[in-house]
């Protein structure tokens, strides 16, 4: 898999921005077939940073209901990537 296929998009929320500021951890939505080693290599290739640790989270689809209609939210695979001291990704800078 190519690096651009593994990393789908960054996840930018209040909680993830606190992780960036306090712990130098960045959160991405990734392909569910990718493993931690592939995710680390893709981040290093795309952003030219040193990855120290990768935590991968598989979420389950949740049941949602709007009126009488029911359906499921999509299942997302997230990766929380810890970077080396001094490295940062400019995309998350505000």
C-alpha positions in Angstrom: 0.0 0.0 0.0 1.1 3.5 -0.7 1.5 6.0 2.2 -1.3 8.2 0.8 -3.6 5.2 0.8 -2.8 4.3 4.4 -3.3 7.8 5.9 -6.8 9.0 5.0 -7.2 12.2 6.9 -6.2 13.9 10.1 -8.7 14.0 13.0 -8.9 17.5 14.4 -11.1 17.9 17.5 -10.6 19.7 20.8 -9.5 16.4 22.5 -6.9 15.7 19.7 -5.6 19.3 19.9 -5.0 18.9 23.6 -3.0 15.7 22.8 -0.9 17.7 20.3 -0.2 20.5 22.8 0.5 18.4 25.9 2.0 15.1 24.6 3.1 15.6 21.0 0.5 13.0 19.8 -1.3 13.3 16.5 -4.5 11.5 15.5 -5.2 10.2 12.0 -7.9 8.2 10.3 -6.2 5.3 8.6 -7.0 2.3 6.4 -8.2 -0.6 8.5 -5.9 -3.1 6.7 -2.7 -1.2 7.7 -0.7 -2.4 10.7 1.3 -0.2 13.1 4.6 -0.5 11.2 3.0 0.6 7.9 1.3 3.5 9.7 4.6 4.7 11.2 6.4 4.4 7.9 3.7 6.3 6.1 3.7 9.2 8.6 7.5 9.4 8.4 7.4 9.4 4.6 4.6 12.0 4.3 5.6 14.5 7.0 9.4 13.9 7.3 9.2 13.3 11.1 10.4 10.6 13.5 7.7 8.4 14.9 8.3 6.9 18.4 5.0 5.1 19.0 1.7 4.2 17.2 -1.5 3.3 19.0 -4.2 1.9 16.7 -7.9 2.0 17.6 -10.6 0.0 15.8 -14.1 1.5 16.5 -17.3 -0.5 16.0 -20.2 0.9 14.1 -22.8 2.5 16.4 -26.5 2.3 16.0 -28.0 5.8 15.3 -31.6 6.7 15.0 -33.3 9.8 13.5 -37.0 9.6 14.0 -38.2 6.3 12.8 -35.2 5.7 10.6 -32.3 3.6 12.0 -28.9 3.1 10.6 -25.2 2.7 11.6 -22.4 5.2 11.9 -19.3 4.1 9.9 -16.6 2.2 11.6 -13.3 4.2 11.7 -9.8 3.0 12.4 -7.8 5.7 14.2 -4.1 5.9 14.8 -2.6 8.0 17.6 1.0 8.7 16.6 3.6 9.9 19.1 6.4 11.9 17.5 10.0 12.3 18.7 10.9 15.3 20.9 11.2 18.4 18.8 9.3 17.1 15.8 5.9 18.5 14.8 3.4 18.4 11.9 2.5 21.9 10.6 -0.9 20.8 9.5 -2.1 20.7 13.1 -0.7 24.2 14.0 -3.3 26.8 14.5 
